[in-house]
Amino acid sequence: MSHSLIELGRVFLRIGATSFGGPAAQLALMEEELVHRRAGLTHPEFLDLIGAANLVPGPNSTEVALHVGRVRAGLRGLIVAGLCMILPAFISVLMIAWFYVRFGSRPEVAGVLDGIKPVVLAVVAQALIRISRPALGRSRVCGVLGFAALAASLMYPGRDLAIVLCAGILSIAWSERSFRIGRGGGAGLLLAASPAAAVGAASIAAPSTLGLFLVCFRIGATLFGSGYVLLSYLRSEFVIARGWLSETQILDAVAVGQVTPGPLFTSATFVGYLLGGWIGAVAATVGIFLPAFLLVAVSGPLVPILRRSRGTAAFLDGVNAASVGLMAAVTIGIGMSTKDDPAAIALFITACLALFDGRIGSVRLILIGAVLGAVRTLF
């Protein structure tokens, strides 16, 4: 692969514009482009970059792109790779958000959205099952923390960040009996490096542009685990804590992020547009992705230290276990809102069976759900 920024931009524009199907699909395309087709990275080097992305919060697939850009062309490469990875998804989501605001109240459009929601819930449920075994099965401690996070999220909704941090700290305390402050320091480095400290937990009274940026910045700076955990964070921040959006609007945002190419985190673009038009969309998008750019730039030289730290490993185990609990809680919470709709329940069950069969991908299933929802409005 050429070291030129133009070539780097072309590669990630193509990946960003064609990577339907979530983070796994994005990483698969990156591996195909960067390891096999262009021989710019070896397979072990690519796996090391995935591991580095897992050490910091934020959208992991985007962070892998940022690491690739940094390795190939320094800070400028990081910026070019990241922007080109995000841009196609941003434009796609922005166009859908405009259509949603303009025509979303029409019966046929509402029917399409009603057909999409049960399928999205099924996609989240499948992701939950897929990641629960490796996240909760590492130790009995992880299993306990996962179920504790589920219970805490159901009893105290809107406290996702506190639950995740508590789980990480408890995991460190449990796994390292001889742990002392200042020794092992990996988790400390993670928390110190996280830009979340600069934002704090301020609650914003109105959906201003700055408010959108700060809320999305905090999400991007603290979200570990699968991109589907984003649903829990968006619901916590925008529905429960502030009441700026409804459950339906948040689920629609995640659905749009799922059916468009590129990072699922561009669901924030949709949220921002609903609350502040195109300026709000830009503010939310910059807010949720900026921490990834900062963290990859800062953590690159620290990755070898972080990876050797027992404290870091324990912290991440606890955070990942708690993330599974949060995903389960939000799936239960939103699923309960459809319990009185037999058609939605039937579509959810059918989508679950189709996903586990594996013959139909999540994007196709969502489109099928949209068609069925539109047809339902005709009868």
ZALOKE-290304 format. One record per residue (C-alpha): residue number from 1; residue in three letters; x, y, z. Coordinates in steps of 0.001 Angstrom, whole numbers, plus 500000, padded with zeros to 6 digits. Example, Ala and Ser with C-alpha at 12.3 -4.5 7.8 and 13.67 -1.06 7.14 Angstrom:
<rs>
<r i="1" aa="Ala" c1="512300" c2="495500" c3="507800"/>
<r i="2" aa="Ser" c1="513670" c2="498940" c3="507140"/>
</rs>
This chain:
<rs>
<r i="1" aa="Met" c1="500000" c2="500000" c3="500000"/>
<r i="2" aa="Ser" c1="501350" c2="503431" c3="499066"/>
<r i="3" aa="His" c1="502242" c2="505787" c3="501870"/>
<r i="4" aa="Ser" c1="500507" c2="508646" c3="500086"/>
<r i="5" aa="Leu" c1="497576" c2="510258" c3="501830"/>
<r i="6" aa="Ile" c1="495569" c2="510152" c3="498591"/>
<r i="7" aa="Glu" c1="495865" c2="506380" c3="498404"/>
<r i="8" aa="Leu" c1="495040" c2="506051" c3="502092"/>
<r i="9" aa="Gly" c1="491973" c2="508213" c3="501588"/>
<r i="10" aa="Arg" c1="490789" c2="506174" c3="498599"/>
<r i="11" aa="Val" c1="491069" c2="502915" c3="500499"/>
<r i="12" aa="Phe" c1="489061" c2="504104" c3="503494"/>
<r i="13" aa="Leu" c1="486487" c2="505950" c3="501412"/>
<r i="14" aa="Arg" c1="485816" c2="502670" c3="499636"/>
<r i="15" aa="Ile" c1="485644" c2="500737" c3="502910"/>
<r i="16" aa="Gly" c1="483418" c2="503370" c3="504498"/>
<r i="17" aa="Ala" c1="481049" c2="503372" c3="501522"/>
<r i="18" aa="Thr" c1="480711" c2="499587" c3="501168"/>
<r i="19" aa="Ser" c1="481002" c2="498151" c3="504690"/>
<r i="20" aa="Phe" c1="477390" c2="497207" c3="505392"/>
<r i="21" aa="Gly" c1="476758" c2="494867" c3="508313"/>
<r i="22" aa="Gly" c1="478447" c2="496448" c3="511306"/>
<r i="23" aa="Pro" c1="481958" c2="496389" c3="512837"/>
<r i="24" aa="Ala" c1="482683" c2="492769" c3="511895"/>
<r i="25" aa="Ala" c1="482053" c2="493529" c3="508213"/>
<r i="26" aa="Gln" c1="484209" c2="496666" c3="508394"/>
<r i="27" aa="Leu" c1="487135" c2="494765" c3="509930"/>
<r i="28" aa="Ala" c1="486775" c2="492006" c3="507327"/>
<r i="29" aa="Leu" c1="486958" c2="494555" c3="504501"/>
<r i="30" aa="Met" c1="489978" c2="496217" c3="506094"/>
<r i="31" aa="Glu" c1="491743" c2="492877" c3="506364"/>
<r i="32" aa="Glu" c1="490977" c2="492093" c3="502729"/>
<r i="33" aa="Glu" c1="492196" c2="495497" c3="501515"/>
<r i="34" aa="Leu" c1="495182" c2="496026" c3="503796"/>
<r i="35" aa="Val" c1="496511" c2="492531" c3="504388"/>
<r i="36" aa="His" c1="495617" c2="490458" c3="501324"/>
<r i="37" aa="Arg" c1="495112" c2="492820" c3="498364"/>
<r i="38" aa="Arg" c1="497685" c2="495507" c3="499102"/>
<r i="39" aa="Ala" c1="500073" c2="493716" c3="501464"/>
<r i="40" aa="Gly" c1="500477" c2="496886" c3="503484"/>
<r i="41" aa="Leu" c1="500183" c2="495016" c3="506792"/>
<r i="42" aa="Thr" c1="500835" c2="491474" c3="507922"/>
<r i="43" aa="His" c1="498045" c2="489542" c3="509608"/>
<r i="44" aa="Pro" c1="499750" c2="489683" c3="513049"/>
<r i="45" aa="Glu" c1="500226" c2="493445" c3="512668"/>
<r i="46" aa="Phe" c1="496541" c2="493868" c3="511807"/>
<r i="47" aa="Leu" c1="495509" c2="491812" c3="514849"/>
<r i="48" aa="Asp" c1="497778" c2="493972" c3="517010"/>
<r i="49" aa="Leu" c1="495930" c2="497070" c3="515796"/>
<r i="50" aa="Ile" c1="492587" c2="495462" c3="516661"/>
<r i="51" aa="Gly" c1="493924" c2="494690" c3="520117"/>
<r i="52" aa="Ala" c1="495116" c2="498285" c3="520493"/>
<r i="53" aa="Ala" c1="491649" c2="499580" c3="519544"/>
<r i="54" aa="Asn" c1="490073" c2="497354" c3="522195"/>
<r i="55" aa="Leu" c1="492168" c2="499015" c3="524905"/>
<r i="56" aa="Val" c1="490435" c2="502384" c3="524601"/>
<r i="57" aa="Pro" c1="486761" c2="503401" c3="524501"/>
<r i="58" aa="Gly" c1="485022" c2="504326" c3="521277"/>
<r i="59" aa="Pro" c1="484069" c2="502700" c3="517937"/>
<r i="60" aa="Asn" c1="486598" c2="499884" c3="517573"/>
<r i="61" aa="Ser" c1="486456" c2="499473" c3="513789"/>
<r i="62" aa="Thr" c1="486947" c2="503207" c3="513271"/>
<r i="63" aa="Glu" c1="489820" c2="503162" c3="515749"/>
<r i="64" aa="Val" c1="491481" c2="500359" c3="513780"/>
<r i="65" aa="Ala" c1="491272" c2="502621" c3="510705"/>
<r i="66" aa="Leu" c1="492822" c2="505434" c3="512744"/>
<r i="67" aa="His" c1="495647" c2="503158" c3="513903"/>
<r i="68" aa="Val" c1="496297" c2="502064" c3="510312"/>
<r i="69" aa="Gly" c1="496451" c2="505698" c3="509204"/>
<r i="70" aa="Arg" c1="498846" c2="506549" c3="512040"/>
<r i="71" aa="Val" c1="501117" c2="503599" c3="511244"/>
<r i="72" aa="Arg" c1="501198" c2="504342" c3="507512"/>
<r i="73" aa="Ala" c1="501402" c2="508147" c3="507462"/>
<r i="74" aa="Gly" c1="501626" c2="509557" c3="510979"/>
<r i="75" aa="Leu" c1="499143" c2="512059" c3="512399"/>
<r i="76" aa="Arg" c1="498002" c2="513226" c3="508960"/>
<r i="77" aa="Gly" c1="497333" c2="509634" c3="507970"/>
<r i="78" aa="Leu" c1="495288" c2="509128" c3="511133"/>
<r i="79" aa="Ile" c1="493098" c2="512121" c3="510299"/>
<r i="80" aa="Val" c1="492659" c2="511226" c3="506611"/>
<r i="81" aa="Ala" c1="491852" c2="507555" c3="507300"/>
<r i="82" aa="Gly" c1="489344" c2="508458" c3="510012"/>
<r i="83" aa="Leu" c1="487538" c2="511169" c3="508056"/>
<r i="84" aa="Cys" c1="487293" c2="509034" c3="504925"/>
<r i="85" aa="Met" c1="485973" c2="506086" c3="506946"/>
<r i="86" aa="Ile" c1="483238" c2="508224" c3="508537"/>
<r i="87" aa="Leu" c1="482240" c2="510544" c3="505658"/>
<r i="88" aa="Pro" c1="480117" c2="508126" c3="503538"/>
<r i="89" aa="Ala" c1="478090" c2="507040" c3="506579"/>
<r i="90" aa="Phe" c1="477650" c2="510637" c3="507731"/>
<r i="91" aa="Ile" c1="476238" c2="511710" c3="504352"/>
<r i="92" aa="Ser" c1="473955" c2="508660" c3="504103"/>
<r i="93" aa="Val" c1="472547" c2="509069" c3="507608"/>
<r i="94" aa="Leu" c1="472084" c2="512820" c3="507132"/>
<r i="95" aa="Met" c1="469997" c2="512257" c3="503993"/>
<r i="96" aa="Ile" c1="467826" c2="509651" c3="505731"/>
<r i="97" aa="Ala" c1="467403" c2="511922" c3="508763"/>
<r i="98" aa="Trp" c1="466180" c2="514744" c3="506487"/>
<r i="99" aa="Phe" c1="463656" c2="512379" c3="504890"/>
<r i="100" aa="Tyr" c1="462594" c2="511096" c3="508322"/>
<r i="101" aa="Val" c1="461906" c2="514591" c3="509673"/>
<r i="102" aa="Arg" c1="460096" c2="515685" c3="506516"/>
<r i="103" aa="Phe" c1="457980" c2="512579" c3="505852"/>
<r i="104" aa="Gly" c1="458195" c2="510479" c3="509034"/>
<r i="105" aa="Ser" c1="454641" c2="511283" c3="510114"/>
<r i="106" aa="Arg" c1="453116" c2="509805" c3="506947"/>
<r i="107" aa="Pro" c1="451344" c2="506462" c3="507660"/>
<r i="108" aa="Glu" c1="453357" c2="504466" c3="505144"/>
<r i="109" aa="Val" c1="456661" c2="505768" c3="506524"/>
<r i="110" aa="Ala" c1="455518" c2="505057" c3="510075"/>
<r i="111" aa="Gly" c1="454674" c2="501529" c3="508916"/>
<r i="112" aa="Val" c1="458177" c2="501076" c3="507516"/>
<r i="113" aa="Leu" c1="459673" c2="502139" c3="510850"/>
<r i="114" aa="Asp" c1="457335" c2="499843" c3="512768"/>
<r i="115" aa="Gly" c1="458550" c2="496959" c3="510614"/>
<r i="116" aa="Ile" c1="462196" c2="497819" c3="511181"/>
<r i="117" aa="Lys" c1="462105" c2="498034" c3="514986"/>
<r i="118" aa="Pro" c1="461478" c2="494356" c3="515817"/>
<r i="119" aa="Val" c1="464233" c2="493339" c3="513397"/>
<r i="120" aa="Val" c1="466702" c2="495749" c3="514992"/>
<r i="121" aa="Leu" c1="465832" c2="494296" c3="518389"/>
<r i="122" aa="Ala" c1="466537" c2="490842" c3="516976"/>
<r i="123" aa="Val" c1="469901" c2="492042" c3="515621"/>
<r i="124" aa="Val" c1="470815" c2="493443" c3="519043"/>
<r i="125" aa="Ala" c1="469668" c2="490225" c3="520729"/>
<r i="126" aa="Gln" c1="471842" c2="488166" c3="518385"/>
<r i="127" aa="Ala" c1="474851" c2="490397" c3="519079"/>
<r i="128" aa="Leu" c1="474142" c2="490071" c3="522803"/>
<r i="129" aa="Ile" c1="474181" c2="486281" c3="522642"/>
<r i="130" aa="Arg" c1="477269" c2="486258" c3="520434"/>
<r i="131" aa="Ile" c1="479389" c2="488400" c3="522753"/>
<r i="132" aa="Ser" c1="478016" c2="487212" c3="526091"/>
<r i="133" aa="Arg" c1="479948" c2="483946" c3="526156"/>
<r i="134" aa="Pro" c1="483436" c2="485422" c3="525655"/>
<r i="135" aa="Ala" c1="482661" c2="488446" c3="527842"/>
<r i="136" aa="Leu" c1="480981" c2="486617" c3="530738"/>
<r i="137" aa="Gly" c1="482796" c2="483320" c3="530425"/>
<r i="138" aa="Arg" c1="486274" c2="484611" c3="531222"/>
<r i="139" aa="Ser" c1="485700" c2="484026" c3="534918"/>
<r i="140" aa="Arg" c1="482967" c2="483706" c3="537504"/>
<r i="141" aa="Val" c1="483708" c2="487306" c3="538446"/>
<r i="142" aa="Cys" c1="482787" c2="488476" c3="534927"/>
<r i="143" aa="Gly" c1="479554" c2="486507" c3="535056"/>
<r i="144" aa="Val" c1="478617" c2="488071" c3="538386"/>
<r i="145" aa="Leu" c1="479477" c2="491568" c3="537137"/>
<r i="146" aa="Gly" c1="477424" c2="491086" c3="533972"/>
<r i="147" aa="Phe" c1="474282" c2="490052" c3="535834"/>
<r i="148" aa="Ala" c1="474864" c2="492755" c3="538456"/>
<r i="149" aa="Ala" c1="475078" c2="495365" c3="535672"/>
<r i="150" aa="Leu" c1="471820" c2="494058" c3="534195"/>
<r i="151" aa="Ala" c1="470061" c2="494344" c3="537562"/>
<r i="152" aa="Ala" c1="471534" c2="497784" c3="538287"/>
<r i="153" aa="Ser" c1="470548" c2="499114" c3="534866"/>
<r i="154" aa="Leu" c1="466962" c2="497897" c3="535284"/>
<r i="155" aa="Met" c1="466698" c2="499364" c3="538806"/>
<r i="156" aa="Tyr" c1="468609" c2="502589" c3="538121"/>
<r i="157" aa="Pro" c1="468164" c2="503482" c3="534433"/>
<r i="158" aa="Gly" c1="470349" c2="506222" c3="533026"/>
<r i="159" aa="Arg" c1="473436" c2="505330" c3="535093"/>
<r i="160" aa="Asp" c1="475313" c2="503404" c3="532428"/>
<r i="161" aa="Leu" c1="478659" c2="505171" c3="532828"/>
<r i="162" aa="Ala" c1="478699" c2="504724" c3="536612"/>
<r i="163" aa="Ile" c1="477770" c2="501031" c3="536241"/>
<r i="164" aa="Val" c1="480525" c2="500376" c3="533700"/>
<r i="165" aa="Leu" c1="483228" c2="502158" c3="535703"/>
<r i="166" aa="Cys" c1="482207" c2="500385" c3="538916"/>
<r i="167" aa="Ala" c1="482401" c2="497042" c3="537134"/>
<r i="168" aa="Gly" c1="485892" c2="497792" c3="535856"/>
<r i="169" aa="Ile" c1="487140" c2="498897" c3="539269"/>
<r i="170" aa="Leu" c1="485569" c2="495887" c3="541027"/>
<r i="171" aa="Ser" c1="487164" c2="493586" c3="538488"/>
<r i="172" aa="Ile" c1="490592" c2="495053" c3="539257"/>
<r i="173" aa="Ala" c1="490067" c2="494771" c3="543001"/>
<r i="174" aa="Trp" c1="488836" c2="491201" c3="542702"/>
<r i="175" aa="Ser" c1="491495" c2="489895" c3="540329"/>
<r i="176" aa="Glu" c1="494548" c2="491592" c3="541839"/>
<r i="177" aa="Arg" c1="494669" c2="491110" c3="545584"/>
<r i="178" aa="Ser" c1="498010" c2="492835" c3="545747"/>
<r i="179" aa="Phe" c1="496903" c2="495736" c3="543539"/>
<r i="180" aa="Arg" c1="498199" c2="499094" c3="544787"/>
<r i="181" aa="Ile" c1="497568" c2="502567" c3="543391"/>
<r i="182" aa="Gly" c1="500462" c2="503484" c3="541181"/>
<r i="183" aa="Arg" c1="501381" c2="499866" c3="540462"/>
<r i="184" aa="Gly" c1="500042" c2="498108" c3="537409"/>
<r i="185" aa="Gly" c1="498785" c2="501564" c3="536316"/>
<r i="186" aa="Gly" c1="497212" c2="500339" c3="533085"/>
<r i="187" aa="Ala" c1="493653" c2="501093" c3="534105"/>
<r i="188" aa="Gly" c1="494811" c2="504352" c3="535581"/>
<r i="189" aa="Leu" c1="496355" c2="505282" c3="532259"/>
<r i="190" aa="Leu" c1="493141" c2="504436" c3="530492"/>
<r i="191" aa="Leu" c1="491053" c2="506584" c3="532777"/>
<r i="192" aa="Ala" c1="493545" c2="509419" c3="532827"/>
<r i="193" aa="Ala" c1="493886" c2="509398" c3="529055"/>
<r i="194" aa="Ser" c1="490141" c2="509384" c3="528531"/>
<r i="195" aa="Pro" c1="488829" c2="512819" c3="527527"/>
<r i="196" aa="Ala" c1="485716" c2="512038" c3="529563"/>
<r i="197" aa="Ala" c1="487382" c2="513683" c3="532534"/>
<r i="198" aa="Ala" c1="487261" c2="516989" c3="530703"/>
<r i="199" aa="Val" c1="483530" c2="516761" c3="530198"/>
<r i="200" aa="Gly" c1="482370" c2="515466" c3="533546"/>
<r i="201" aa="Ala" c1="478777" c2="514523" c3="534202"/>
<r i="202" aa="Ala" c1="477150" c2="517844" c3="533550"/>
<r i="203" aa="Ser" c1="473493" c2="517636" c3="532653"/>
<r i="204" aa="Ile" c1="472383" c2="520063" c3="529987"/>
<r i="205" aa="Ala" c1="468980" c2="521641" c3="530345"/>
<r i="206" aa="Ala" c1="468271" c2="522216" c3="526641"/>
<r i="207" aa="Pro" c1="469402" c2="520541" c3="523401"/>
<r i="208" aa="Ser" c1="471800" c2="523280" c3="522337"/>
<r i="209" aa="Thr" c1="474566" c2="522633" c3="519824"/>
<r i="210" aa="Leu" c1="477141" c2="522658" c3="522613"/>
<r i="211" aa="Gly" c1="474930" c2="520366" c3="524670"/>
<r i="212" aa="Leu" c1="474705" c2="517838" c3="521852"/>
<r i="213" aa="Phe" c1="478459" c2="517948" c3="521362"/>
<r i="214" aa="Leu" c1="479210" c2="517411" c3="525060"/>
<r i="215" aa="Val" c1="476777" c2="514544" c3="525515"/>
<r i="216" aa="Cys" c1="478035" c2="512760" c3="522396"/>
<r i="217" aa="Phe" c1="481645" c2="513476" c3="523363"/>
<r i="218" aa="Arg" c1="481093" c2="511782" c3="526696"/>
<r i="219" aa="Ile" c1="479506" c2="508764" c3="525016"/>
<r i="220" aa="Gly" c1="482407" c2="508433" c3="522591"/>
<r i="221" aa="Ala" c1="484929" c2="508821" c3="525402"/>
<r i="222" aa="Thr" c1="483468" c2="506163" c3="527685"/>
<r i="223" aa="Leu" c1="481757" c2="503469" c3="525587"/>
<r i="224" aa="Phe" c1="483607" c2="500150" c3="525631"/>
<r i="225" aa="Gly" c1="482475" c2="496944" c3="523998"/>
<r i="226" aa="Ser" c1="480285" c2="496218" c3="520985"/>
<r i="227" aa="Gly" c1="478843" c2="499057" c3="518950"/>
<r i="228" aa="Tyr" c1="475421" c2="497777" c3="519927"/>
<r i="229" aa="Val" c1="476080" c2="499019" c3="523478"/>
<r i="230" aa="Leu" c1="475583" c2="502423" c3="521851"/>
<r i="231" aa="Leu" c1="471826" c2="501823" c3="521982"/>
<r i="232" aa="Ser" c1="472002" c2="501652" c3="525773"/>
<r i="233" aa="Tyr" c1="474077" c2="504827" c3="526032"/>
<r i="234" aa="Leu" c1="471867" c2="506815" c3="523641"/>
<r i="235" aa="Arg" c1="468755" c2="505706" c3="525491"/>
<r i="236" aa="Ser" c1="470320" c2="506552" c3="528837"/>
<r i="237" aa="Glu" c1="471483" c2="510026" c3="527814"/>
<r i="238" aa="Phe" c1="468765" c2="511234" c3="525427"/>
<r i="239" aa="Val" c1="465624" c2="509483" c3="526669"/>
<r i="240" aa="Ile" c1="466013" c2="508788" c3="530385"/>
<r i="241" aa="Ala" c1="468394" c2="511476" c3="531629"/>
<r i="242" aa="Arg" c1="467162" c2="514396" c3="529510"/>
<r i="243" aa="Gly" c1="463930" c2="513434" c3="527774"/>
<r i="244" aa="Trp" c1="465071" c2="515009" c3="524527"/>
<r i="245" aa="Leu" c1="463944" c2="512037" c3="522394"/>
<r i="246" aa="Ser" c1="461545" c2="509100" c3="522627"/>
<r i="247" aa="Glu" c1="462369" c2="505388" c3="522792"/>
<r i="248" aa="Thr" c1="461084" c2="505069" c3="519232"/>
<r i="249" aa="Gln" c1="463362" c2="507801" c3="517891"/>
<r i="250" aa="Ile" c1="466450" c2="506240" c3="519494"/>
<r i="251" aa="Leu" c1="465611" c2="502834" c3="518052"/>
<r i="252" aa="Asp" c1="465061" c2="504468" c3="514650"/>
<r i="253" aa="Ala" c1="468491" c2="506112" c3="514950"/>
<r i="254" aa="Val" c1="470176" c2="502756" c3="515585"/>
<r i="255" aa="Ala" c1="468200" c2="501184" c3="512733"/>
<r i="256" aa="Val" c1="469443" c2="503866" c3="510344"/>
<r i="257" aa="Gly" c1="473005" c2="503356" c3="511573"/>
<r i="258" aa="Gln" c1="472614" c2="499638" c3="510907"/>
<r i="259" aa="Val" c1="471270" c2="499855" c3="507337"/>
<r i="260" aa="Thr" c1="473802" c2="502446" c3="506159"/>
<r i="261" aa="Pro" c1="477459" c2="501617" c3="505475"/>
<r i="262" aa="Gly" c1="480263" c2="502540" c3="507828"/>
<r i="263" aa="Pro" c1="480413" c2="502971" c3="511613"/>
<r i="264" aa="Leu" c1="477279" c2="502334" c3="513669"/>
<r i="265" aa="Phe" c1="478254" c2="505399" c3="515734"/>
<r i="266" aa="Thr" c1="476833" c2="507592" c3="512965"/>
<r i="267" aa="Ser" c1="473502" c2="506895" c3="514667"/>
<r i="268" aa="Ala" c1="474551" c2="510030" c3="516557"/>
<r i="269" aa="Thr" c1="474308" c2="511961" c3="513275"/>
<r i="270" aa="Phe" c1="470634" c2="511008" c3="513079"/>
<r i="271" aa="Val" c1="470082" c2="512007" c3="516728"/>
<r i="272" aa="Gly" c1="471826" c2="515328" c3="516166"/>
<r i="273" aa="Tyr" c1="469724" c2="516123" c3="513107"/>
<r i="274" aa="Leu" c1="466491" c2="515423" c3="514989"/>
<r i="275" aa="Leu" c1="467524" c2="517813" c3="517749"/>
<r i="276" aa="Gly" c1="469348" c2="520538" c3="515851"/>
<r i="277" aa="Gly" c1="469151" c2="520151" c3="512090"/>
<r i="278" aa="Trp" c1="472325" c2="519799" c3="510064"/>
<r i="279" aa="Ile" c1="474338" c2="521845" c3="512584"/>
<r i="280" aa="Gly" c1="473207" c2="519492" c3="515320"/>
<r i="281" aa="Ala" c1="474135" c2="516522" c3="513120"/>
<r i="282" aa="Val" c1="477662" c2="517873" c3="512656"/>
<r i="283" aa="Ala" c1="478023" c2="518649" c3="516373"/>
<r i="284" aa="Ala" c1="476846" c2="515182" c3="517425"/>
<r i="285" aa="Thr" c1="479038" c2="513432" c3="514852"/>
<r i="286" aa="Val" c1="482148" c2="515388" c3="515784"/>
<r i="287" aa="Gly" c1="481398" c2="514899" c3="519459"/>
<r i="288" aa="Ile" c1="481046" c2="511122" c3="519334"/>
<r i="289" aa="Phe" c1="484061" c2="510488" c3="517062"/>
<r i="290" aa="Leu" c1="486519" c2="513102" c3="518358"/>
<r i="291" aa="Pro" c1="487518" c2="511062" c3="521452"/>
<r i="292" aa="Ala" c1="488564" c2="508184" c3="519180"/>
<r i="293" aa="Phe" c1="490898" c2="510473" c3="517210"/>
<r i="294" aa="Leu" c1="492395" c2="511863" c3="520431"/>
<r i="295" aa="Leu" c1="492706" c2="508512" c3="522173"/>
<r i="296" aa="Val" c1="494361" c2="506751" c3="519242"/>
<r i="297" aa="Ala" c1="496803" c2="509637" c3="518806"/>
<r i="298" aa="Val" c1="497685" c2="509598" c3="522518"/>
<r i="299" aa="Ser" c1="497535" c2="505876" c3="523227"/>
<r i="300" aa="Gly" c1="499600" c2="504695" c3="520255"/>
<r i="301" aa="Pro" c1="502944" c2="504914" c3="522070"/>
<r i="302" aa="Leu" c1="501350" c2="503609" c3="525294"/>
<r i="303" aa="Val" c1="499806" c2="500479" c3="523779"/>
<r i="304" aa="Pro" c1="502732" c2="498156" c3="524656"/>
<r i="305" aa="Ile" c1="502566" c2="499316" c3="528287"/>
<r i="306" aa="Leu" c1="498798" c2="498975" c3="528487"/>
<r i="307" aa="Arg" c1="498809" c2="495520" c3="526950"/>
<r i="308" aa="Arg" c1="501316" c2="494208" c3="529516"/>
<r i="309" aa="Ser" c1="499349" c2="495521" c3="532473"/>
<r i="310" aa="Arg" c1="497316" c2="493074" c3="534536"/>
<r i="311" aa="Gly" c1="495273" c2="496033" c3="535778"/>
<r i="312" aa="Thr" c1="494251" c2="496993" c3="532251"/>
<r i="313" aa="Ala" c1="493227" c2="493439" c3="531398"/>
<r i="314" aa="Ala" c1="491116" c2="493178" c3="534557"/>
<r i="315" aa="Phe" c1="489507" c2="496568" c3="533957"/>
<r i="316" aa="Leu" c1="488545" c2="495661" c3="530392"/>
<r i="317" aa="Asp" c1="487155" c2="492291" c3="531492"/>
<r i="318" aa="Gly" c1="484896" c2="494028" c3="534002"/>
<r i="319" aa="Val" c1="483814" c2="496735" c3="531549"/>
<r i="320" aa="Asn" c1="483010" c2="494206" c3="528816"/>
<r i="321" aa="Ala" c1="480973" c2="492100" c3="531241"/>
<r i="322" aa="Ala" c1="479012" c2="495167" c3="532346"/>
<r i="323" aa="Ser" c1="478441" c2="496159" c3="528716"/>
<r i="324" aa="Val" c1="476708" c2="492829" c3="528116"/>
<r i="325" aa="Gly" c1="474455" c2="493540" c3="531087"/>
<r i="326" aa="Leu" c1="473600" c2="496981" c3="529720"/>
<r i="327" aa="Met" c1="472762" c2="495526" c3="526306"/>
<r i="328" aa="Ala" c1="470487" c2="492972" c3="527935"/>
<r i="329" aa="Ala" c1="468741" c2="495662" c3="529993"/>
<r i="330" aa="Val" c1="468021" c2="497928" c3="527044"/>
<r i="331" aa="Thr" c1="466828" c2="494978" c3="524932"/>
<r i="332" aa="Ile" c1="464411" c2="493980" c3="527689"/>
<r i="333" aa="Gly" c1="463267" c2="497568" c3="528212"/>
<r i="334" aa="Ile" c1="462536" c2="498297" c3="524566"/>
<r i="335" aa="Gly" c1="461179" c2="494810" c3="523951"/>
<r i="336" aa="Met" c1="458561" c2="495333" c3="526650"/>
<r i="337" aa="Ser" c1="457181" c2="498278" c3="524668"/>
<r i="338" aa="Thr" c1="456150" c2="495890" c3="521869"/>
<r i="339" aa="Lys" c1="454626" c2="493168" c3="524065"/>
<r i="340" aa="Asp" c1="451072" c2="494204" c3="523100"/>
<r i="341" aa="Asp" c1="451720" c2="494046" c3="519330"/>
<r i="342" aa="Pro" c1="451374" c2="490441" c3="518076"/>
<r i="343" aa="Ala" c1="452698" c2="491334" c3="514610"/>
<r i="344" aa="Ala" c1="455842" c2="492896" c3="516090"/>
<r i="345" aa="Ile" c1="456401" c2="489873" c3="518324"/>
<r i="346" aa="Ala" c1="455997" c2="487502" c3="515360"/>
<r i="347" aa="Leu" c1="458439" c2="489563" c3="513274"/>
<r i="348" aa="Phe" c1="460951" c2="489635" c3="516141"/>
<r i="349" aa="Ile" c1="460837" c2="485848" c3="516546"/>
<r i="350" aa="Thr" c1="461087" c2="485293" c3="512793"/>
<r i="351" aa="Ala" c1="464055" c2="487671" c3="512532"/>
<r i="352" aa="Cys" c1="465804" c2="485916" c3="515442"/>
<r i="353" aa="Leu" c1="465391" c2="482526" c3="513749"/>
<r i="354" aa="Ala" c1="466634" c2="483884" c3="510425"/>
<r i="355" aa="Leu" c1="469678" c2="485511" c3="512018"/>
<r i="356" aa="Phe" c1="470676" c2="482376" c3="513886"/>
<r i="357" aa="Asp" c1="470213" c2="480353" c3="510713"/>
<r i="358" aa="Gly" c1="472755" c2="482667" c3="509120"/>
<r i="359" aa="Arg" c1="471459" c2="482595" c3="505568"/>
<r i="360" aa="Ile" c1="470152" c2="486170" c3="505598"/>
<r i="361" aa="Gly" c1="472283" c2="489079" c3="506816"/>
<r i="362" aa="Ser" c1="471086" c2="491738" c3="509221"/>
<r i="363" aa="Val" c1="470876" c2="494482" c3="506570"/>
<r i="364" aa="Arg" c1="468659" c2="492372" c3="504306"/>
<r i="365" aa="Leu" c1="466456" c2="491431" c3="507240"/>
<r i="366" aa="Ile" c1="465987" c2="495079" c3="508174"/>
<r i="367" aa="Leu" c1="464996" c2="495892" c3="504602"/>
<r i="368" aa="Ile" c1="462541" c2="492970" c3="504609"/>
<r i="369" aa="Gly" c1="461094" c2="494287" c3="507868"/>
<r i="370" aa="Ala" c1="460683" c2="497705" c3="506284"/>
<r i="371" aa="Val" c1="458782" c2="496218" c3="503333"/>
<r i="372" aa="Leu" c1="456532" c2="494148" c3="505612"/>
<r i="373" aa="Gly" c1="455830" c2="497211" c3="507737"/>
<r i="374" aa="Ala" c1="454839" c2="499228" c3="504664"/>
<r i="375" aa="Val" c1="452597" c2="496423" c3="503408"/>
<r i="376" aa="Arg" c1="450944" c2="496203" c3="506813"/>
<r i="377" aa="Thr" c1="449725" c2="499808" c3="506512"/>
<r i="378" aa="Leu" c1="447734" c2="498861" c3="503390"/>
<r i="379" aa="Phe" c1="445470" c2="496467" c3="505283"/>
</rs>
